[in-house]
Amino acid sequence: MAKMCGNALRAFVAAFIVGLFLLSGASAQSGNPIKVGLSLALTGAGASPSKVINTALEIWRDDVNAKGGLLGRTVELVIYDDQSTPANVPGIYTKLITVDKVDLLLGPYGTNFVAPAMPTIIQNKKLTISFTAIGINREFKYDKYFSMVSVGPEGIRAFSIGFFDLAAAQKPKPQTVAILAADAEFARASADGAREEIKKHGFKIVYDQSYPPSTTDFSPVMRAVQAANPDILFIGAYPPDNVGIIRAANEIGLAPKMFGGAMIGMLVTPIKVQLGPIANGLIVGENFAAASAPSIPGSADFLKRYSAKAAAAGIDPLGFAWGPFAYGAGQVLAQSVTETKSLDHDKLAAYMHKASFKTVAGDFSFAADGEWSKARQVWTQVQNAQPNNLDQFRDGKVQPILWPPESKTGNIIYPYADARKK
């Protein structure tokens, strides 16, 4: 009996020690999260889209952790505010890599911010997935850079192909074009692409100017556009500029036959609600339109959950333009880490170049330059928008897809002046 008790005691002690070891290991694992680091413009001019991205990534993180994390470890986001100042970005990514020692990188947000981050990322041989940058690898040609902008092989031309295809299809065909773009990376690139499309279709440029990003009064430049009397006005602009440009055009009664372009502000729900009827007639390039959501598995559910969280946070309540792509970037990371069972950036990049991904932003694969292997850009027109009405923008009825033909949900109202009468 004593011998049995001794054996039982020894078994208990052994089990206790093993239990402590396992508990210690579990604690170490739970205390050692996989850190995903990035810079976002959470204050300043880029705050609206960056807050959408931030919220979408938080939803992704919570979803991943609810399913047990990655590689048995929880996921933690390490996000710094670059204050919408590109000069702040290199220092942030240096800190993320060398001080915070994050496991994975995302971002930054836009072209102006990604470009200055790239030397640091390349020097440290890290992988990143940016959110809204275009044409980055034309210069860097870096094999561990990936993008969540669906411009595909068309690159900067993707921001104008559909616009000028629509213009060329009108009867009678318009002849002259004015280009107005901010003197900043994305807007300049979109204008460069537009010039290629203009040449392809045989249009004539009668006005081609840029403006400083600090511009707040757009009346003089819009009067100059009016004096040129173009049939088509193509804009490359950021959110604060869009409001000034559209209001100035409205005040002077500017009426080209087509008006629109790469107008990021028209992707921001509060701006669309604020503008209401004076946005009618604008033709806007979008990566993800409201009318696209029903055809993408998982998209509607994500957007519903995003909308609830966004309402509580007081940010863009719909988040179409950036939310699905931010969550999708997280899905790409999660799939890549899970399939490779690794956090090694070389292994992850090699996998990402070969794999295909199903995300709430759509199904896609990456090409050799890190862009999507196939473009998915749509062009919408604001039609019959009413004042101060958020719900009208939820389902795409006041912003039908005009192009490409296979995605159409409505027809163009042409010329622009006719859409303004609605």
QUIVEN-V464877 format. One record per residue. N is the residue number from 0. NEAR is the number of other C-alpha atoms within 8 Angstrom. Layout:
n=N near=NEAR
n=N near=NEAR
This chain:
n=0 near=4
n=1 near=5
n=2 near=6
n=3 near=7
n=4 near=8
n=5 near=8
n=6 near=8
n=7 near=8
n=8 near=8
n=9 near=8
n=10 near=8
n=11 near=8
n=12 near=8
n=13 near=8
n=14 near=8
n=15 near=8
n=16 near=8
n=17 near=8
n=18 near=8
n=19 near=8
n=20 near=8
n=21 near=8
n=22 near=8
n=23 near=8
n=24 near=8
n=25 near=8
n=26 near=8
n=27 near=8
n=28 near=10
n=29 near=9
n=30 near=6
n=31 near=8
n=32 near=10
n=33 near=12
n=34 near=11
n=35 near=13
n=36 near=13
n=37 near=14
n=38 near=15
n=39 near=15
n=40 near=16
n=41 near=13
n=42 near=10
n=43 near=8
n=44 near=9
n=45 near=11
n=46 near=11
n=47 near=11
n=48 near=9
n=49 near=12
n=50 near=11
n=51 near=14
n=52 near=12
n=53 near=10
n=54 near=12
n=55 near=13
n=56 near=11
n=57 near=9
n=58 near=10
n=59 near=11
n=60 near=12
n=61 near=8
n=62 near=8
n=63 near=13
n=64 near=11
n=65 near=7
n=66 near=6
n=67 near=9
n=68 near=11
n=69 near=13
n=70 near=7
n=71 near=7
n=72 near=12
n=73 near=13
n=74 near=13
n=75 near=9
n=76 near=10
n=77 near=10
n=78 near=8
n=79 near=8
n=80 near=10
n=81 near=14
n=82 near=10
n=83 near=13
n=84 near=9
n=85 near=9
n=86 near=6
n=87 near=9
n=88 near=14
n=89 near=10
n=90 near=7
n=91 near=11
n=92 near=13
n=93 near=10
n=94 near=10
n=95 near=13
n=96 near=10
n=97 near=7
n=98 near=7
n=99 near=7
n=100 near=8
n=101 near=12
n=102 near=9
n=103 near=13
n=104 near=12
n=105 near=12
n=106 near=12
n=107 near=13
n=108 near=14
n=109 near=12
n=110 near=12
n=111 near=11
n=112 near=12
n=113 near=14
n=114 near=8
n=115 near=11
n=116 near=12
n=117 near=9
n=118 near=7
n=119 near=10
n=120 near=12
n=121 near=9
n=122 near=7
n=123 near=7
n=124 near=8
n=125 near=11
n=126 near=13
n=127 near=12
n=128 near=12
n=129 near=15
n=130 near=15
n=131 near=10
n=132 near=14
n=133 near=13
n=134 near=8
n=135 near=10
n=136 near=10
n=137 near=6
n=138 near=6
n=139 near=7
n=140 near=7
n=141 near=8
n=142 near=8
n=143 near=12
n=144 near=12
n=145 near=12
n=146 near=14
n=147 near=14
n=148 near=13
n=149 near=12
n=150 near=16
n=151 near=14
n=152 near=9
n=153 near=8
n=154 near=9
n=155 near=13
n=156 near=13
n=157 near=13
n=158 near=15
n=159 near=15
n=160 near=10
n=161 near=13
n=162 near=14
n=163 near=11
n=164 near=8
n=165 near=9
n=166 near=11
n=167 near=9
n=168 near=7
n=169 near=9
n=170 near=5
n=171 near=4
n=172 near=8
n=173 near=12
n=174 near=9
n=175 near=11
n=176 near=15
n=177 near=15
n=178 near=13
n=179 near=14
n=180 near=13
n=181 near=13
n=182 near=10
n=183 near=9
n=184 near=8
n=185 near=12
n=186 near=14
n=187 near=12
n=188 near=10
n=189 near=14
n=190 near=13
n=191 near=10
n=192 near=13
n=193 near=13
n=194 near=8
n=195 near=9
n=196 near=12
n=197 near=13
n=198 near=9
n=199 near=7
n=200 near=8
n=201 near=7
n=202 near=11
n=203 near=9
n=204 near=10
n=205 near=9
n=206 near=11
n=207 near=8
n=208 near=7
n=209 near=8
n=210 near=9
n=211 near=8
n=212 near=8
n=213 near=4
n=214 near=8
n=215 near=6
n=216 near=6
n=217 near=10
n=218 near=9
n=219 near=7
n=220 near=7
n=221 near=12
n=222 near=9
n=223 near=8
n=224 near=11
n=225 near=9
n=226 near=6
n=227 near=9
n=228 near=7
n=229 near=13
n=230 near=12
n=231 near=14
n=232 near=14
n=233 near=13
n=234 near=13
n=235 near=16
n=236 near=13
n=237 near=11
n=238 near=14
n=239 near=8
n=240 near=12
n=241 near=13
n=242 near=11
n=243 near=11
n=244 near=11
n=245 near=10
n=246 near=9
n=247 near=11
n=248 near=11
n=249 near=9
n=250 near=7
n=251 near=7
n=252 near=6
n=253 near=9
n=254 near=6
n=255 near=13
n=256 near=11
n=257 near=14
n=258 near=13
n=259 near=12
n=260 near=14
n=261 near=14
n=262 near=15
n=263 near=10
n=264 near=14
n=265 near=11
n=266 near=10
n=267 near=14
n=268 near=13
n=269 near=8
n=270 near=11
n=271 near=12
n=272 near=11
n=273 near=8
n=274 near=10
n=275 near=13
n=276 near=10
n=277 near=9
n=278 near=11
n=279 near=14
n=280 near=15
n=281 near=11
n=282 near=13
n=283 near=13
n=284 near=15
n=285 near=11
n=286 near=10
n=287 near=11
n=288 near=13
n=289 near=11
n=290 near=12
n=291 near=8
n=292 near=10
n=293 near=8
n=294 near=5
n=295 near=11
n=296 near=9
n=297 near=8
n=298 near=12
n=299 near=10
n=300 near=7
n=301 near=10
n=302 near=13
n=303 near=8
n=304 near=8
n=305 near=15
n=306 near=11
n=307 near=9
n=308 near=9
n=309 near=14
n=310 near=10
n=311 near=6
n=312 near=6
n=313 near=7
n=314 near=9
n=315 near=12
n=316 near=11
n=317 near=10
n=318 near=14
n=319 near=11
n=320 near=12
n=321 near=11
n=322 near=14
n=323 near=15
n=324 near=13
n=325 near=14
n=326 near=16
n=327 near=12
n=328 near=12
n=329 near=11
n=330 near=10
n=331 near=10
n=332 near=8
n=333 near=10
n=334 near=9
n=335 near=11
n=336 near=13
n=337 near=10
n=338 near=6
n=339 near=9
n=340 near=7
n=341 near=8
n=342 near=9
n=343 near=6
n=344 near=11
n=345 near=8
n=346 near=10
n=347 near=13
n=348 near=11
n=349 near=8
n=350 near=10
n=351 near=11
n=352 near=11
n=353 near=8
n=354 near=8
n=355 near=9
n=356 near=9
n=357 near=7
n=358 near=12
n=359 near=13
n=360 near=11
n=361 near=8
n=362 near=8
n=363 near=10
n=364 near=13
n=365 near=15
n=366 near=10
n=367 near=7
n=368 near=11
n=369 near=13
n=370 near=15
n=371 near=16
n=372 near=10
n=373 near=10
n=374 near=11
n=375 near=8
n=376 near=13
n=377 near=15
n=378 near=14
n=379 near=14
n=380 near=15
n=381 near=13
n=382 near=12
n=383 near=9
n=384 near=11
n=385 near=8
n=386 near=9
n=387 near=7
n=388 near=9
n=389 near=9
n=390 near=5
n=391 near=11
n=392 near=12
n=393 near=8
n=394 near=7
n=395 near=11
n=396 near=8
n=397 near=11
n=398 near=12
n=399 near=15
n=400 near=16
n=401 near=15
n=402 near=12
n=403 near=11
n=404 near=6
n=405 near=5
n=406 near=9
n=407 near=11
n=408 near=8
n=409 near=7
n=410 near=8
n=411 near=6
n=412 near=9
n=413 near=10
n=414 near=9
n=415 near=14
n=416 near=11
n=417 near=10
n=418 near=13
n=419 near=10
n=420 near=5
n=421 near=7
